[in-house]
Amino acid sequence: MKAEQTPIYLQAFGGAETVTGSKLLLGTPSANILIDCGLFQGLKSLREKNWHYPPFEPSLISHVMITHAHLDHTGYIPLLVKYGYRGPFYMSGATSELCELILRDSAKLQEEDAYKANKYGYTKHQHAKPLYGQADVERAVLQFVKVDAGKPYQLNKHITFQFYGAGHIPGACSVQVNCYGKNILFSGDIGRSRSIYLSPPSPPKDNHFVVMESTYGDRLHQTGDVESELASVINRTAFENGNLLIPCFAVGRAQELIQLIYRLKEKKSIPPSIPVFLDSPMAAAANHTLLHYPEWTTLEPAEWRRMLSNMVINKDAAGTSKIIKQRGSKIILAGSGMLTGGRALEYLKHYIEDKRNTILIIGFQAAGTRGRALLNGAPEIKIHGRYYTVRARVEENRNLSAHADQHELVEWLEGNTTALQAVFLNHGEPCALEALRIKVRDTYNTEVKILQPEKKEILFVAAEPGNPDQSGQSSASHAAEIQS
């Protein structure tokens, strides 16, 4: 009797033609694997998707693999569990710890925003509700399974997977899935080839199919000295007796900035006495993760503790008000990195209308975020129902980005020319995707496709079909096998 052949396919339910909401399904005869499980951010039309039932059945997903902890790759996890997913979430140990912090913080902020919207009446709904709460997060983290980078794991007789360092933030990994004899590599977010405190990406070679991010697919990062550029912004702001607000992601960019500012003070490149505040409970907690997982950074634990002692770490809202009222120039690092929420908004309200102050934008700013609006020269910014005139100086430093630029992305693909059959691009805006598509095609003479939302892309046909894992019991048995 001739066996029925079944296609192996990709299907993007987020992170397709946009940089947020990453959710990529690898459909196979014996497992339905979701790579990342992120929230949509930025444009309202995207954010509204977070409130809809997913366009796939969560209970039919057998495994989820998380590349790194950022919200656009993990923020949908509590909802996936809420809607019926009962399998494991595989991730590195550092990602597991950071992901718990980020999800708890996300739930807390959503609950606070819903409370404020109802209290002050800046909601169009009769009663604003959070997307999910802290109880939803606590249920979801019970399904986290830690795996070691560089070690192969077997899901079933047809599929194995392995994590490789991606250099984006501590714990960030690319995932290679060996599926029915073919290697499929999912990049996650790719870090810089030369980072201040992270090891460079270390992707495996000889993949048949590669799915890679394209955030900066149409740009090259600046080649200047990042320390001198940061010192220039700090010194100019201090000279004008202003305050410097640096909105930053609590995981990754905050730690890099702490190190940079510490070095500048040590060299006396900036006033050693200028106070530095880290106002992010999540960043404060993430700092300790670096001590728990030193293998993910190039820093020695003693050196990291020394850097942290050189700043004031604030953990409560009352402290935020005191910092704002404190006279004299100061440097504030606060989340969120795209100014979509968090403590940074409180500082922005007080600082944005004073021309002595500086708002330093670092990293990618998604369309529809306040960070993107500021970079585009918006004359006013809306925060919690009120408009604020932009008088402060707005600066950008791309050298502090955690994403590889076009040259680094193309270089990341080296070593895949022997077996490579196709490259699929995701996690990028249309211009970046198209620019990188052409560059990769011309450099490696290979087929390059841009993943489109929810469209199936057939990779190949499985030689030996099976039955998809559709039960929580099956998934749990795989998780136990991996843990042992």
C-alpha positions in Angstrom: 0.0 0.0 0.0 1.4 3.3 -1.0 1.9 5.8 1.8 0.2 9.2 1.6 2.7 12.0 1.3 2.2 15.2 3.4 3.8 18.6 2.9 6.0 20.4 5.4 5.1 24.0 5.4 5.6 27.4 7.0 2.7 29.8 8.0 3.2 33.2 9.6 0.6 34.5 12.0 2.6 37.5 13.0 6.0 39.1 12.2 5.1 38.9 8.5 5.5 42.2 6.7 5.8 43.8 10.1 8.3 43.7 13.0 5.9 42.7 15.7 3.8 39.8 16.8 6.2 37.0 15.7 4.4 33.7 15.4 5.6 31.2 12.8 4.1 27.8 12.4 6.1 24.9 11.1 3.5 22.3 10.1 4.6 18.7 9.8 2.9 15.3 9.8 4.0 14.5 13.3 4.1 17.9 15.1 2.8 21.4 14.7 5.6 23.6 16.0 5.2 27.3 16.7 8.3 29.4 16.7 7.8 32.4 19.0 4.6 33.7 20.4 4.7 37.5 20.4 2.4 40.4 20.8 1.6 42.9 18.1 2.8 46.4 18.9 2.7 49.8 17.3 -0.1 50.5 14.8 -3.6 50.3 16.2 -4.6 47.9 13.3 -1.9 45.5 14.5 -2.6 45.9 18.2 -6.2 45.1 17.7 -5.2 41.6 16.5 -4.0 40.8 20.0 -7.7 40.9 21.1 -8.9 38.4 18.5 -9.0 34.7 18.8 -5.9 33.4 17.0 -6.3 32.4 13.3 -5.1 28.9 14.2 -6.3 26.4 16.9 -4.0 26.7 19.9 -4.9 23.2 21.1 -3.5 21.7 17.9 -0.1 23.2 18.5 2.2 20.5 19.9 5.3 22.5 20.7 6.4 26.1 21.0 10.0 27.2 20.7 10.9 30.7 22.0 14.0 32.4 20.5 14.3 35.2 23.1 12.4 37.1 25.8 11.3 40.4 24.1 7.6 41.0 24.2 7.1 40.9 20.4 8.3 37.3 20.6 6.8 36.2 23.9 3.9 38.6 24.9 1.1 36.3 23.5 2.2 33.3 25.6 -0.4 33.8 28.4 -3.2 34.1 25.8 -2.1 31.0 23.9 -2.4 29.0 27.2 -5.7 30.8 28.0 -7.0 29.6 24.6 -6.1 26.0 25.1 -2.4 25.3 24.5 -1.2 22.7 26.9 2.3 21.8 25.5 5.8 23.0 26.5 7.5 26.3 25.7 11.1 25.5 25.0 13.7 28.2 25.6 17.1 28.8 27.1 17.5 29.2 30.8 18.3 32.9 30.6 15.3 33.4 28.3 13.1 31.6 30.7 14.0 33.8 33.6 13.8 37.0 31.5 10.6 35.9 29.9 8.9 35.5 33.3 10.0 39.0 34.3 8.7 40.5 31.0 5.4 38.8 31.1 4.7 39.7 34.7 5.6 43.3 33.9 3.4 43.3 30.8 0.4 42.0 32.8 1.0 44.5 35.6 1.2 47.4 33.1 -1.9 46.3 31.3 -3.8 46.1 34.6 -2.6 49.5 35.6 -3.4 51.1 32.2 -6.9 49.6 32.3 -7.4 51.0 35.9 -6.2 54.5 34.8 -8.3 54.5 31.7 -11.4 53.7 33.7 -10.5 56.2 36.5 -9.7 59.1 34.2 -12.1 58.3 31.5 -9.8 58.1 28.5 -11.2 54.9 27.2 -13.8 54.5 24.4 -15.0 51.3 26.0 -17.6 51.1 28.7 -15.1 49.4 30.9 -11.5 49.0 29.9 -9.9 45.5 30.6 -6.4 44.3 30.4 -5.4 41.9 27.6 -4.4 39.5 30.3 -3.6 39.6 34.0 -0.9 38.4 36.3 -2.9 35.2 37.1 -2.7 34.3 33.4 1.1 34.7 33.4 1.5 32.5 36.5 -0.4 29.7 34.7 1.6 30.0 31.6 5.1 29.9 33.2 4.3 26.4 34.5 4.7 25.2 30.9 8.2 26.6 30.4 11.0 24.1 29.7 14.6 25.1 29.8 17.0 23.7 27.2 20.7 24.1 26.7 22.1 25.9 23.7 24.4 23.7 21.6 22.7 20.5 22.6 20.4 18.5 20.3 16.9 17.4 21.6 14.5 15.0 20.1 10.8 15.6 19.8 9.9 12.4 18.0 11.6 10.0 15.6 11.3 12.5 12.7 12.2 15.8 14.4 15.1 17.1 16.5 16.0 20.6 17.4 19.0 22.6 18.7 19.4 26.2 20.0 22.4 28.4 18.9 23.4 31.8 20.4 22.0 34.7 18.4 23.8 37.6 20.2 20.7 39.8 20.4 20.1 39.8 24.2 21.2 37.5 26.9 19.7 34.0 26.2 18.7 34.9 22.6 19.0 31.9 20.2 18.4 30.8 16.7 16.7 27.4 16.4 17.6 24.7 14.0 15.0 22.1 13.4 16.0 18.8 11.7 12.7 17.8 10.2 12.3 14.6 8.1 15.9 14.8 7.0 16.0 18.6 6.2 17.6 21.3 8.3 15.4 24.4 8.8 16.9 27.4 10.6 14.8 30.0 12.4 17.0 33.1 13.1 15.0 34.8 15.8 16.4 38.3 16.2 20.0 38.5 15.1 22.5 40.5 17.2 25.5 42.6 16.1 28.7 40.9 15.0 30.6 43.2 17.5 28.6 43.9 20.7 29.8 45.7 23.8 28.9 42.9 26.2 27.4 40.0 24.2 29.1 37.2 22.2 28.5 37.4 18.4 25.9 35.2 16.8 27.0 31.6 16.2 24.5 30.1 13.6 24.9 26.5 12.3 25.8 26.0 8.7 24.5 23.7 5.9 20.8 24.5 6.3 18.3 23.6 3.6 15.8 26.3 4.5 16.4 29.5 6.5 13.9 31.9 8.0 15.5 35.1 9.0 14.6 38.5 10.4 14.9 41.6 8.3 14.5 44.5 10.8 17.4 46.5 9.3 17.4 44.8 6.0 17.6 48.2 4.2 20.1 50.0 6.5 23.7 50.0 7.6 24.5 51.1 11.1 26.6 54.1 11.7 30.4 53.5 11.9 31.2 56.2 14.5 32.4 55.6 18.0 29.4 54.8 20.1 31.1 56.0 23.3 32.0 59.4 22.0 28.6 59.9 20.4 26.8 59.2 23.7 29.3 61.4 25.6 28.5 64.3 23.2 24.8 64.0 23.8 25.2 63.8 27.6 27.7 66.7 27.8 25.5 69.0 25.6 22.4 68.3 27.7 24.3 68.8 30.9 25.8 72.1 29.7 22.3 73.3 29.1 21.2 72.1 32.5 18.8 69.7 30.9 17.8 66.1 31.6 18.6 63.2 29.3 15.8 60.6 28.9 16.8 57.4 27.2 13.8 55.1 26.6 15.2 51.6 26.4 14.2 48.0 26.5 14.7 46.7 30.0 16.4 43.6 28.7 19.4 44.2 26.5 19.7 47.9 25.8 19.4 48.9 29.5 22.4 46.7 30.4 24.4 48.0 27.5 23.8 51.6 28.4 24.7 50.9 32.1 28.1 49.7 30.9 28.7 52.5 28.4 27.8 55.3 30.9 30.0 53.6 33.6 32.9 53.6 31.2 32.4 57.2 30.2 32.4 58.2 33.9 35.6 56.2 34.6 37.3 58.0 31.7 35.9 61.3 32.8 34.5 61.8 29.3 31.3 62.9 31.0 30.9 64.6 34.4 31.6 61.8 37.0 29.1 63.5 39.4 26.1 63.5 37.0 23.4 61.2 38.6 22.2 58.2 36.6 18.8 56.6 37.3 17.6 53.3 36.1 13.8 53.5 36.5 12.5 50.1 35.6 11.6 47.4 38.0 11.9 44.9 35.2 15.4 46.1 34.2 16.5 46.0 37.8 15.4 42.3 38.0 16.9 41.6 34.6 20.3 42.8 35.9 20.4 39.9 38.3 19.8 37.5 35.5 23.2 38.4 34.1 24.6 37.3 37.4 22.7 34.0 37.2 23.8 33.3 33.6 27.2 34.9 33.1 27.9 32.6 30.2 25.6 34.7 28.0 27.8 37.9 28.3 31.4 38.9 28.2 31.2 40.6 31.6 32.6 39.2 34.8 30.0 39.2 37.7 32.2 41.3 39.9 32.6 43.9 37.1 28.8 43.9 36.6 28.1 44.5 40.3 30.6 47.4 40.3 28.7 49.0 37.4 25.3 48.7 39.1 26.6 50.3 42.2 27.4 53.5 40.2 23.7 54.3 39.7 20.4 54.7 41.5 17.9 51.9 40.7 14.3 52.9 41.3 11.6 50.3 41.7 8.4 52.2 42.7 6.2 54.9 41.3 6.8 57.2 44.3 10.5 57.2 43.5 9.7 58.3 39.9 8.1 61.5 41.1 11.0 62.2 43.4 13.5 61.8 40.5 11.4 64.1 38.3 11.4 66.8 41.0 15.1 66.5 41.7 16.9 69.6 40.4 20.0 69.6 38.2 20.9 67.5 35.1 20.5 63.8 35.2 20.4 60.7 33.0 17.3 58.5 33.1 17.1 55.1 31.6 13.5 53.9 31.6 11.2 51.6 29.7 9.7 51.1 27.3 12.1 51.3 24.4 9.5 52.4 21.9 7.6 54.7 24.3 4.5 52.5 24.2 4.1 52.4 28.0 6.0 52.1 31.2 7.8 54.6 33.4 9.4 56.4 30.4 6.0 58.0 29.7 5.9 59.8 33.1 9.3 61.4 32.3 8.2 62.2 28.8 5.2 64.1 30.1 7.5 66.4 32.2 10.5 66.7 29.8 9.1 66.8 26.3 8.1 70.4 26.5 11.4 71.8 27.8 14.0 72.6 25.1 16.9 72.1 27.5 16.1 68.4 27.7 17.1 65.6 25.3 15.2 62.4 24.3 17.7 59.9 23.0 16.1 57.2 20.8 18.0 54.0 20.4 17.0 50.8 18.6 14.3 50.1 16.2 11.0 52.1 16.5 8.0 50.3 15.0 5.4 52.2 13.0 2.7 53.6 15.2 4.8 54.0 18.3 5.6 57.3 20.0 9.3 56.6 19.4 8.7 56.5 15.6 6.6 59.6 15.8 9.4 61.5 17.6 12.0 60.4 15.0 9.6 61.5 12.2 9.5 65.0 13.7 6.0 64.9 15.2 5.1 68.4 16.6 3.2 66.9 19.5 2.8 63.5 21.3 -0.4 62.1 22.9 0.1 60.5 26.3 -2.8 59.2 28.4 -5.4 61.2 26.5 -3.5 64.5 26.5 -1.3 66.1 23.8 2.2 67.4 24.7 4.2 69.8 22.5 7.6 68.5 21.4 10.2 71.1 22.4 12.9 68.9 23.7 15.8 67.9 21.4 15.2 64.4 19.9 18.4 62.5 19.0 18.9 59.0 17.5 21.8 56.7 17.9 21.6 53.6 15.7 24.9 52.2 16.9 23.1 51.1 20.1 20.8 48.9 18.1 20.7 45.3 19.1 19.7 44.2 15.6 22.2 43.3 12.8 22.2 45.6 9.9 22.0 44.6 6.2 25.7 43.7 5.9 25.6 41.7 9.2 22.5 39.9 8.1 24.0 38.8 4.8 27.2 37.8 6.6 25.1 35.7 9.0 24.0 33.5 6.1 27.5 32.5 5.1 28.1 28.8 5.1 24.7 27.9 3.9 25.4 27.8 0.1 25.9 24.0 -0.2 22.5 22.7 0.8 20.4 25.9 0.7 17.2 25.6 -1.2 15.4 28.8 -0.1 15.5 31.7 2.3 12.3 33.2 3.8 12.2 36.7 5.3 10.1 37.9 8.2 10.1 40.4 11.0 10.6 43.5 8.9 8.8 46.4 7.3 8.1 46.2 3.5 11.0 48.3 2.4 13.5 46.5 4.6 12.2 43.1 3.4 12.4 43.9 -0.3 15.9 45.4 0.0 17.2 42.4 1.9 15.5 40.0 -0.5 17.3 41.4 -3.5 20.6 41.6 -1.6 20.5 38.0 -0.4 19.3 36.7 -3.8 22.1 38.5 -5.6 24.8 37.5 -3.1 24.0 33.8 -2.8 22.1 33.2 -6.0 19.3 31.5 -4.2 15.5 31.7 -4.0 14.4 34.3 -1.5 10.7 34.8 -0.5 9.0 37.3 1.8 6.6 35.6 4.1 3.0 36.9 3.8 0.5 36.9 6.7 -1.2 33.5 7.0 -0.1 32.3 3.6 1.3 28.7 3.6 4.7 28.2 2.1 5.4 24.6 1.2 9.0 23.5 1.9 9.0 19.9 0.8 7.0 16.7 1.1 7.6 14.3 4.0 8.9 10.9 2.9 7.2 9.2 5.9 3.9 10.7 7.2 2.7 10.4 10.7 0.0 11.8 13.0 0.4 15.3 14.4 0.8 15.6 18.1 -2.6 17.2 19.1 -2.8 16.4 22.8 -1.3 18.0 25.8 -0.4 14.5 27.0 1.9 13.9 23.9 3.6 17.2 24.3 4.1 16.7 28.0 5.8 13.4 27.4 8.3 15.1 25.0 9.0 17.8 27.6 9.7 15.1 30.2 12.0 13.3 27.8 13.9 16.6 27.2 14.2 17.5 30.9 15.7 14.1 31.7 
